[in-house]
Amino acid sequence: MRFFFLTVTSLFFTSAIAQPSLNDTSFFLVSIHNAISQYESAVDRQRLFYNGSSYAQPESSGDSHPFFPSEDYIDATIQYDGNTFYRVPVLFDINSHLLITDSPNGSQFVINPHKLEYFSIQDRYFKFFTNGDAASSLPSSAFYEILYHGNTRLLALYDKNIQEKITGREIEIYFEERTRYFVLKNERYYSVRNKHSILKLFSNQKQALKSLIRKENINFKADKAQALAHVAELYDSLIETGK
């Protein structure tokens, strides 16, 4: 804020020294007013954004942590309460499914999930779905990654659950990660785990899909998420062309 007003002030004195015409002065004053209005609007948006509750990281042993994809802050694009914020450093806690960032004073806080419409990190798109969506067929209300979005849809749910292990006389607390995939078909989500389960779900195009999987060398072991997304896309194309 200090830099902004110093800039405006320096512009004002430069203009005064040049002794501008009345029209030039009016234009300059209008420009200052517009710039200040835009700045105040941006500050108001920031105040609305930085109003979440404080965050307390759950305890764990050693290097274990609840974050995805890592424990390092990562820049995100966030759609929040109708406003878009860019390059926001965040932590994604997949134990409690909360998005964390720092307030201007340096403390960690939770971005209000009720106003958080979506966020993207590393070109990965996350949206909050409730287990009441699509005939209550999702296991929980959480942030899911959208891996494919067509007539069908493929979602990934990342979780880290707290586990305990007794080592000698100490209790080790750690997070165990798992990933689950869900395909939307006929307005309902179905769990898929591998090639067999997604072909079973798409049984009306099973033979055609098996041929395309061989032809396009889709490898489920190398990258399961990409393979599932590719098969969902192929299924949509088969349905659309009526094959």
C-alpha positions as YAML, in Angstrom:
chain: A
units: angstrom
residues:
- id: 1
  name: MET
  ca: [0.00, 0.00, 0.00]
- id: 2
  name: ARG
  ca: [2.85, 2.38, 0.83]
- id: 3
  name: PHE
  ca: [4.43, 1.84, -2.58]
- id: 4
  name: PHE
  ca: [1.12, 2.50, -4.33]
- id: 5
  name: PHE
  ca: [0.54, 5.88, -2.68]
- id: 6
  name: LEU
  ca: [4.15, 6.93, -3.12]
- id: 7
  name: THR
  ca: [3.76, 6.22, -6.82]
- id: 8
  name: VAL
  ca: [0.56, 8.27, -7.05]
- id: 9
  name: THR
  ca: [2.16, 11.11, -5.07]
- id: 10
  name: SER
  ca: [5.23, 11.21, -7.32]
- id: 11
  name: LEU
  ca: [3.01, 11.35, -10.37]
- id: 12
  name: PHE
  ca: [1.08, 14.27, -8.88]
- id: 13
  name: PHE
  ca: [4.21, 16.36, -8.20]
- id: 14
  name: THR
  ca: [5.66, 15.58, -11.63]
- id: 15
  name: SER
  ca: [2.43, 16.76, -13.20]
- id: 16
  name: ALA
  ca: [2.40, 19.94, -11.08]
- id: 17
  name: ILE
  ca: [5.93, 20.87, -12.15]
- id: 18
  name: ALA
  ca: [4.95, 20.46, -15.79]
- id: 19
  name: GLN
  ca: [2.00, 22.91, -15.22]
- id: 20
  name: PRO
  ca: [-0.58, 20.91, -17.22]
- id: 21
  name: SER
  ca: [-3.68, 22.38, -18.80]
- id: 22
  name: LEU
  ca: [-7.07, 22.21, -17.05]
- id: 23
  name: ASN
  ca: [-8.14, 19.27, -19.22]
- id: 24
  name: ASP
  ca: [-4.90, 17.43, -18.50]
- id: 25
  name: THR
  ca: [-5.36, 18.02, -14.76]
- id: 26
  name: SER
  ca: [-8.95, 16.74, -14.83]
- id: 27
  name: PHE
  ca: [-7.88, 13.63, -16.69]
- id: 28
  name: PHE
  ca: [-5.05, 13.07, -14.23]
- id: 29
  name: LEU
  ca: [-7.34, 13.43, -11.19]
- id: 30
  name: VAL
  ca: [-9.85, 11.01, -12.70]
- id: 31
  name: SER
  ca: [-7.01, 8.55, -13.33]
- id: 32
  name: ILE
  ca: [-5.90, 8.82, -9.70]
- id: 33
  name: HIS
  ca: [-9.46, 8.28, -8.50]
- id: 34
  name: ASN
  ca: [-9.87, 5.19, -10.69]
- id: 35
  name: ALA
  ca: [-6.53, 3.76, -9.58]
- id: 36
  name: ILE
  ca: [-7.39, 4.27, -5.90]
- id: 37
  name: SER
  ca: [-10.83, 2.71, -6.40]
- id: 38
  name: GLN
  ca: [-9.31, -0.34, -8.07]
- id: 39
  name: TYR
  ca: [-6.74, -0.67, -5.31]
- id: 40
  name: GLU
  ca: [-9.35, -0.37, -2.55]
- id: 41
  name: SER
  ca: [-11.48, -2.99, -4.32]
- id: 42
  name: ALA
  ca: [-8.50, -5.34, -4.45]
- id: 43
  name: VAL
  ca: [-7.82, -4.75, -0.73]
- id: 44
  name: ASP
  ca: [-11.47, -5.51, 0.08]
- id: 45
  name: ARG
  ca: [-11.22, -8.78, -1.85]
- id: 46
  name: GLN
  ca: [-8.09, -9.68, 0.08]
- id: 47
  name: ARG
  ca: [-9.86, -8.99, 3.39]
- id: 48
  name: LEU
  ca: [-12.69, -11.33, 2.38]
- id: 49
  name: PHE
  ca: [-10.18, -13.99, 1.42]
- id: 50
  name: TYR
  ca: [-8.07, -13.83, 4.59]
- id: 51
  name: ASN
  ca: [-10.94, -14.51, 6.99]
- id: 52
  name: GLY
  ca: [-10.65, -18.25, 7.60]
- id: 53
  name: SER
  ca: [-10.10, -20.06, 10.86]
- id: 54
  name: SER
  ca: [-6.61, -20.77, 12.15]
- id: 55
  name: TYR
  ca: [-4.99, -24.07, 11.20]
- id: 56
  name: ALA
  ca: [-3.36, -26.57, 13.52]
- id: 57
  name: GLN
  ca: [-1.41, -29.36, 11.80]
- id: 58
  name: PRO
  ca: [-2.15, -32.81, 13.25]
- id: 59
  name: GLU
  ca: [0.74, -34.40, 15.10]
- id: 60
  name: SER
  ca: [2.85, -37.09, 13.47]
- id: 61
  name: SER
  ca: [6.21, -38.79, 13.88]
- id: 62
  name: GLY
  ca: [9.29, -38.27, 11.77]
- id: 63
  name: ASP
  ca: [8.78, -36.93, 8.26]
- id: 64
  name: SER
  ca: [5.16, -38.03, 7.96]
- id: 65
  name: HIS
  ca: [2.72, -35.26, 7.05]
- id: 66
  name: PRO
  ca: [-0.91, -34.85, 5.89]
- id: 67
  name: PHE
  ca: [-0.22, -32.81, 2.73]
- id: 68
  name: PHE
  ca: [-0.57, -33.47, -0.99]
- id: 69
  name: PRO
  ca: [1.40, -33.60, -3.24]
- id: 70
  name: SER
  ca: [4.17, -32.55, -0.82]
- id: 71
  name: GLU
  ca: [4.72, -30.68, 2.42]
- id: 72
  name: ASP
  ca: [6.13, -27.68, 0.55]
- id: 73
  name: TYR
  ca: [4.01, -24.67, -0.29]
- id: 74
  name: ILE
  ca: [2.89, -24.66, -3.90]
- id: 75
  name: ASP
  ca: [1.32, -21.84, -5.93]
- id: 76
  name: ALA
  ca: [-2.38, -22.25, -6.67]
- id: 77
  name: THR
  ca: [-5.06, -20.52, -8.68]
- id: 78
  name: ILE
  ca: [-8.15, -20.19, -6.50]
- id: 79
  name: GLN
  ca: [-11.73, -19.32, -7.35]
- id: 80
  name: TYR
  ca: [-13.15, -17.98, -4.10]
- id: 81
  name: ASP
  ca: [-16.53, -16.36, -3.57]
- id: 82
  name: GLY
  ca: [-16.71, -15.23, -7.20]
- id: 83
  name: ASN
  ca: [-13.13, -13.87, -7.27]
- id: 84
  name: THR
  ca: [-10.04, -15.43, -8.80]
- id: 85
  name: PHE
  ca: [-6.73, -15.29, -6.93]
- id: 86
  name: TYR
  ca: [-3.49, -16.26, -8.64]
- id: 87
  name: ARG
  ca: [-0.20, -17.63, -7.33]
- id: 88
  name: VAL
  ca: [-1.50, -18.19, -3.80]
- id: 89
  name: PRO
  ca: [1.00, -20.35, -1.84]
- id: 90
  name: VAL
  ca: [-1.00, -23.23, -0.34]
- id: 91
  name: LEU
  ca: [-0.78, -26.54, 1.46]
- id: 92
  name: PHE
  ca: [-3.44, -29.15, 0.67]
- id: 93
  name: ASP
  ca: [-4.25, -31.20, 3.79]
- id: 94
  name: ILE
  ca: [-5.83, -34.45, 2.54]
- id: 95
  name: ASN
  ca: [-6.35, -35.80, 6.04]
- id: 96
  name: SER
  ca: [-9.00, -33.16, 6.76]
- id: 97
  name: HIS
  ca: [-9.46, -32.02, 3.12]
- id: 98
  name: LEU
  ca: [-8.68, -28.39, 3.79]
- id: 99
  name: LEU
  ca: [-6.67, -25.86, 1.81]
- id: 100
  name: ILE
  ca: [-4.18, -23.91, 3.91]
- id: 101
  name: THR
  ca: [-2.35, -20.66, 3.28]
- id: 102
  name: ASP
  ca: [-0.65, -17.89, 5.28]
- id: 103
  name: SER
  ca: [-2.30, -14.69, 6.43]
- id: 104
  name: PRO
  ca: [-0.47, -11.35, 5.96]
- id: 105
  name: ASN
  ca: [0.85, -11.67, 9.53]
- id: 106
  name: GLY
  ca: [2.39, -15.07, 8.73]
- id: 107
  name: SER
  ca: [0.00, -17.37, 10.60]
- id: 108
  name: GLN
  ca: [-1.54, -20.37, 8.85]
- id: 109
  name: PHE
  ca: [-5.28, -20.36, 8.24]
- id: 110
  name: VAL
  ca: [-7.92, -22.47, 6.51]
- id: 111
  name: ILE
  ca: [-9.42, -21.06, 3.33]
- id: 112
  name: ASN
  ca: [-13.18, -21.16, 3.94]
- id: 113
  name: PRO
  ca: [-14.27, -24.35, 2.08]
- id: 114
  name: HIS
  ca: [-17.87, -23.12, 1.76]
- id: 115
  name: LYS
  ca: [-16.71, -20.23, -0.46]
- id: 116
  name: LEU
  ca: [-13.90, -22.09, -2.20]
- id: 117
  name: GLU
  ca: [-15.33, -22.98, -5.60]
- id: 118
  name: TYR
  ca: [-12.25, -24.68, -7.03]
- id: 119
  name: PHE
  ca: [-8.47, -24.54, -7.03]
- id: 120
  name: SER
  ca: [-5.73, -25.75, -9.34]
- id: 121
  name: ILE
  ca: [-2.14, -26.68, -8.57]
- id: 122
  name: GLN
  ca: [0.47, -27.83, -11.11]
- id: 123
  name: ASP
  ca: [-2.24, -27.85, -13.80]
- id: 124
  name: ARG
  ca: [-4.35, -30.19, -11.68]
- id: 125
  name: TYR
  ca: [-7.95, -29.15, -11.07]
- id: 126
  name: PHE
  ca: [-9.72, -29.79, -7.74]
- id: 127
  name: LYS
  ca: [-13.36, -29.19, -6.87]
- id: 128
  name: PHE
  ca: [-15.43, -29.85, -3.76]
- id: 129
  name: PHE
  ca: [-18.06, -32.54, -4.24]
- id: 130
  name: THR
  ca: [-20.50, -33.61, -1.51]
- id: 131
  name: ASN
  ca: [-21.56, -37.18, -0.92]
- id: 132
  name: GLY
  ca: [-25.07, -35.93, -1.69]
- id: 133
  name: ASP
  ca: [-24.08, -35.36, -5.32]
- id: 134
  name: ALA
  ca: [-25.17, -37.87, -7.97]
- id: 135
  name: ALA
  ca: [-27.51, -40.05, -5.90]
- id: 136
  name: SER
  ca: [-25.23, -39.89, -2.85]
- id: 137
  name: SER
  ca: [-22.82, -42.23, -4.62]
- id: 138
  name: LEU
  ca: [-19.55, -40.60, -3.50]
- id: 139
  name: PRO
  ca: [-18.02, -41.90, -0.27]
- id: 140
  name: SER
  ca: [-17.45, -38.52, 1.37]
- id: 141
  name: SER
  ca: [-17.70, -34.77, 0.94]
- id: 142
  name: ALA
  ca: [-14.21, -33.69, -0.07]
- id: 143
  name: PHE
  ca: [-12.00, -32.10, -2.70]
- id: 144
  name: TYR
  ca: [-11.69, -34.44, -5.68]
- id: 145
  name: GLU
  ca: [-9.33, -34.05, -8.60]
- id: 146
  name: ILE
  ca: [-11.16, -33.98, -11.93]
- id: 147
  name: LEU
  ca: [-9.10, -36.22, -14.20]
- id: 148
  name: TYR
  ca: [-11.56, -36.31, -17.08]
- id: 149
  name: HIS
  ca: [-14.76, -34.37, -17.76]
- id: 150
  name: GLY
  ca: [-16.98, -35.39, -20.67]
- id: 151
  name: ASN
  ca: [-20.31, -37.16, -20.82]
- id: 152
  name: THR
  ca: [-18.73, -39.38, -18.21]
- id: 153
  name: ARG
  ca: [-16.41, -38.00, -15.53]
- id: 154
  name: LEU
  ca: [-13.42, -39.43, -13.69]
- id: 155
  name: LEU
  ca: [-12.58, -38.20, -10.19]
- id: 156
  name: ALA
  ca: [-9.67, -39.04, -7.91]
- id: 157
  name: LEU
  ca: [-9.96, -38.85, -4.12]
- id: 158
  name: TYR
  ca: [-6.70, -38.58, -2.20]
- id: 159
  name: ASP
  ca: [-6.70, -39.43, 1.50]
- id: 160
  name: LYS
  ca: [-4.16, -39.66, 4.28]
- id: 161
  name: ASN
  ca: [-5.42, -41.41, 7.38]
- id: 162
  name: ILE
  ca: [-3.71, -41.28, 10.76]
- id: 163
  name: GLN
  ca: [-2.20, -44.59, 11.83]
- id: 164
  name: GLU
  ca: [-0.39, -45.68, 14.97]
- id: 165
  name: LYS
  ca: [2.40, -48.21, 15.38]
- id: 166
  name: ILE
  ca: [4.13, -49.26, 18.58]
- id: 167
  name: THR
  ca: [7.92, -49.34, 18.24]
- id: 168
  name: GLY
  ca: [9.62, -50.45, 21.43]
- id: 169
  name: ARG
  ca: [8.19, -48.19, 24.10]
- id: 170
  name: GLU
  ca: [7.14, -45.45, 21.71]
- id: 171
  name: ILE
  ca: [3.99, -44.91, 19.68]
- id: 172
  name: GLU
  ca: [4.72, -43.84, 16.13]
- id: 173
  name: ILE
  ca: [2.03, -41.71, 14.50]
- id: 174
  name: TYR
  ca: [2.07, -41.57, 10.72]
- id: 175
  name: PHE
  ca: [-0.17, -40.92, 7.73]
- id: 176
  name: GLU
  ca: [-1.12, -43.69, 5.33]
- id: 177
  name: GLU
  ca: [-2.02, -42.45, 1.85]
- id: 178
  name: ARG
  ca: [-4.49, -43.99, -0.56]
- id: 179
  name: THR
  ca: [-6.08, -42.96, -3.84]
- id: 180
  name: ARG
  ca: [-9.55, -43.95, -5.02]
- id: 181
  name: TYR
  ca: [-11.14, -43.36, -8.42]
- id: 182
  name: PHE
  ca: [-14.77, -42.77, -9.30]
- id: 183
  name: VAL
  ca: [-16.51, -42.68, -12.68]
- id: 184
  name: LEU
  ca: [-19.77, -40.84, -13.24]
- id: 185
  name: LYS
  ca: [-22.14, -42.85, -15.44]
- id: 186
  name: ASN
  ca: [-25.89, -42.34, -15.75]
- id: 187
  name: GLU
  ca: [-25.86, -39.71, -12.99]
- id: 188
  name: ARG
  ca: [-24.19, -42.01, -10.47]
- id: 189
  name: TYR
  ca: [-20.57, -42.50, -9.37]
- id: 190
  name: TYR
  ca: [-18.97, -45.94, -9.43]
- id: 191
  name: SER
  ca: [-15.68, -46.97, -7.86]
- id: 192
  name: VAL
  ca: [-13.07, -48.21, -10.33]
- id: 193
  name: ARG
  ca: [-9.69, -49.65, -9.41]
- id: 194
  name: ASN
  ca: [-8.14, -51.07, -12.55]
- id: 195
  name: LYS
  ca: [-8.65, -52.16, -16.15]
- id: 196
  name: HIS
  ca: [-11.02, -54.97, -15.17]
- id: 197
  name: SER
  ca: [-13.36, -52.80, -13.11]
- id: 198
  name: ILE
  ca: [-13.65, -49.97, -15.66]
- id: 199
  name: LEU
  ca: [-14.33, -52.45, -18.49]
- id: 200
  name: LYS
  ca: [-16.99, -54.04, -16.31]
- id: 201
  name: LEU
  ca: [-18.59, -50.61, -15.78]
- id: 202
  name: PHE
  ca: [-18.47, -49.91, -19.53]
- id: 203
  name: SER
  ca: [-19.65, -53.44, -20.39]
- id: 204
  name: ASN
  ca: [-21.81, -52.23, -23.29]
- id: 205
  name: GLN
  ca: [-18.58, -51.22, -25.10]
- id: 206
  name: LYS
  ca: [-16.26, -53.78, -23.54]
- id: 207
  name: GLN
  ca: [-14.97, -55.49, -26.69]
- id: 208
  name: ALA
  ca: [-14.43, -52.23, -28.56]
- id: 209
  name: LEU
  ca: [-12.60, -50.75, -25.59]
- id: 210
  name: LYS
  ca: [-10.37, -53.82, -25.19]
- id: 211
  name: SER
  ca: [-9.34, -53.48, -28.84]
- id: 212
  name: LEU
  ca: [-8.60, -49.76, -28.44]
- id: 213
  name: ILE
  ca: [-6.62, -50.37, -25.24]
- id: 214
  name: ARG
  ca: [-4.38, -52.83, -27.13]
- id: 215
  name: LYS
  ca: [-4.15, -50.59, -30.20]
- id: 216
  name: GLU
  ca: [-3.21, -47.46, -28.22]
- id: 217
  name: ASN
  ca: [-1.00, -49.38, -25.80]
- id: 218
  name: ILE
  ca: [-2.72, -48.01, -22.70]
- id: 219
  name: ASN
  ca: [-0.65, -49.09, -19.69]
- id: 220
  name: PHE
  ca: [-2.51, -49.23, -16.38]
- id: 221
  name: LYS
  ca: [0.59, -50.20, -14.40]
- id: 222
  name: ALA
  ca: [2.65, -47.26, -15.63]
- id: 223
  name: ASP
  ca: [0.02, -44.58, -14.90]
- id: 224
  name: LYS
  ca: [-3.33, -45.78, -13.61]
- id: 225
  name: ALA
  ca: [-4.94, -42.33, -13.46]
- id: 226
  name: GLN
  ca: [-4.01, -41.47, -17.04]
- id: 227
  name: ALA
  ca: [-5.11, -44.91, -18.26]
- id: 228
  name: LEU
  ca: [-8.52, -44.69, -16.57]
- id: 229
  name: ALA
  ca: [-9.05, -41.18, -17.94]
- id: 230
  name: HIS
  ca: [-8.11, -42.33, -21.45]
- id: 231
  name: VAL
  ca: [-10.56, -45.24, -21.32]
- id: 232
  name: ALA
  ca: [-13.35, -42.95, -20.10]
- id: 233
  name: GLU
  ca: [-12.64, -40.63, -23.02]
- id: 234
  name: LEU
  ca: [-12.65, -43.54, -25.47]
- id: 235
  name: TYR
  ca: [-15.95, -44.73, -24.07]
- id: 236
  name: ASP
  ca: [-17.50, -41.31, -24.62]
- id: 237
  name: SER
  ca: [-16.25, -41.21, -28.21]
- id: 238
  name: LEU
  ca: [-17.71, -44.67, -28.89]
- id: 239
  name: ILE
  ca: [-21.10, -43.63, -27.49]
- id: 240
  name: GLU
  ca: [-21.11, -40.36, -29.44]
- id: 241
  name: THR
  ca: [-20.31, -42.07, -32.75]
- id: 242
  name: GLY
  ca: [-22.81, -44.85, -32.06]
- id: 243
  name: LYS
  ca: [-20.28, -47.65, -32.54]
...
